[in-house]
Amino acid sequence: MKTLNRLRGPRISVDNDRCEVYGICVWEAPRLFQLDRDGRLRYRRQLTEPDFDQAAAAARSCPMQAIVLRGMAEQVSADE
C-alpha cells in the first residue's frame, strides 16, 4: 500500500525510451530535474503546487515529448 500512496497526487512521469537526455527540462525546472555526472536524468516524481509551472514548462519544452504530468486537474504532456 505504501507504493500506491506514494504515487497519488500530482506527479511527473518520464518515458525513458523517448528521453534523449537533452537536458532542456533541467533548464526549465532545475528543482525537479537533474543530470548526473554519468549523464543519467534524475527527477523528483511528486509535485507540490509551487512546482506546477516549472513542471508544465519542462513537459512543453521536451523535444522528445517524454515528460507527462499526471494527477493534476488538467494533465499536461508535450503532445499538447
C-alpha positions as CSV (number, residue, x, y, z in Angstrom):
1,M,0.0,0.0,0.0
2,K,2.9,2.4,0.6
3,T,3.7,2.3,-3.1
4,L,0.1,3.3,-4.1
5,N,0.0,6.1,-1.6
6,R,3.3,7.5,-2.9
7,L,2.0,7.6,-6.4
8,R,-1.1,9.6,-5.6
9,G,-1.5,13.3,-6.4
10,P,0.4,15.4,-8.9
11,R,3.5,13.7,-10.3
12,I,5.9,13.6,-13.2
13,S,6.4,10.6,-15.4
14,V,9.3,10.4,-17.9
15,D,9.3,7.8,-20.7
16,N,12.9,6.7,-20.7
17,D,12.5,5.1,-24.1
18,R,11.8,8.5,-25.6
19,C,14.1,10.6,-23.5
20,E,17.4,11.5,-25.2
21,V,18.8,13.5,-22.2
22,Y,19.0,16.8,-24.0
23,G,18.6,18.5,-20.6
24,I,16.1,21.1,-21.5
25,C,13.9,20.0,-18.6
26,V,16.9,20.8,-16.3
27,W,16.9,24.4,-17.5
28,E,13.1,24.7,-17.3
29,A,12.7,23.1,-13.9
30,P,16.0,22.8,-12.0
31,R,14.3,22.0,-8.7
32,L,12.7,18.9,-10.4
33,F,15.2,17.6,-12.9
34,Q,19.0,17.0,-12.6
35,L,21.6,15.4,-14.9
36,D,24.1,13.3,-13.0
37,R,27.8,13.2,-13.9
38,D,27.2,9.8,-15.6
39,G,24.7,11.5,-17.9
40,R,21.6,10.0,-16.3
41,L,18.4,12.0,-15.8
42,R,17.2,12.2,-12.2
43,Y,13.9,13.8,-11.3
44,R,11.5,14.3,-8.4
45,R,8.3,12.4,-9.1
46,Q,6.0,14.0,-6.6
47,L,4.9,17.6,-7.3
48,T,3.8,20.3,-5.0
49,E,1.8,23.3,-6.1
50,P,4.8,25.7,-6.4
51,D,6.4,23.2,-8.8
52,F,3.4,23.1,-11.3
53,D,4.5,25.9,-13.6
54,Q,8.1,24.7,-13.9
55,A,6.9,21.1,-14.4
56,A,4.5,22.2,-17.2
57,A,7.2,24.2,-18.9
58,A,9.5,21.2,-18.8
59,A,6.8,19.0,-20.3
60,R,6.0,21.5,-23.1
61,S,9.7,22.1,-24.0
62,C,10.8,18.5,-24.2
63,P,11.7,17.9,-27.8
64,M,11.1,14.1,-27.5
65,Q,7.8,14.5,-25.7
66,A,9.0,12.2,-22.9
67,I,7.6,14.2,-19.9
68,V,4.0,13.8,-18.8
69,L,2.4,15.4,-15.7
70,R,-0.2,13.2,-14.1
71,G,-2.7,13.6,-11.3
72,M,-3.3,17.3,-11.9
73,A,-6.7,18.8,-12.6
74,E,-5.5,19.2,-16.3
75,Q,-2.9,16.7,-17.3
76,V,0.0,18.2,-19.3
77,S,2.2,16.5,-21.9
78,A,4.5,17.6,-24.6
79,D,1.9,16.4,-27.1
80,E,-0.3,19.4,-26.4
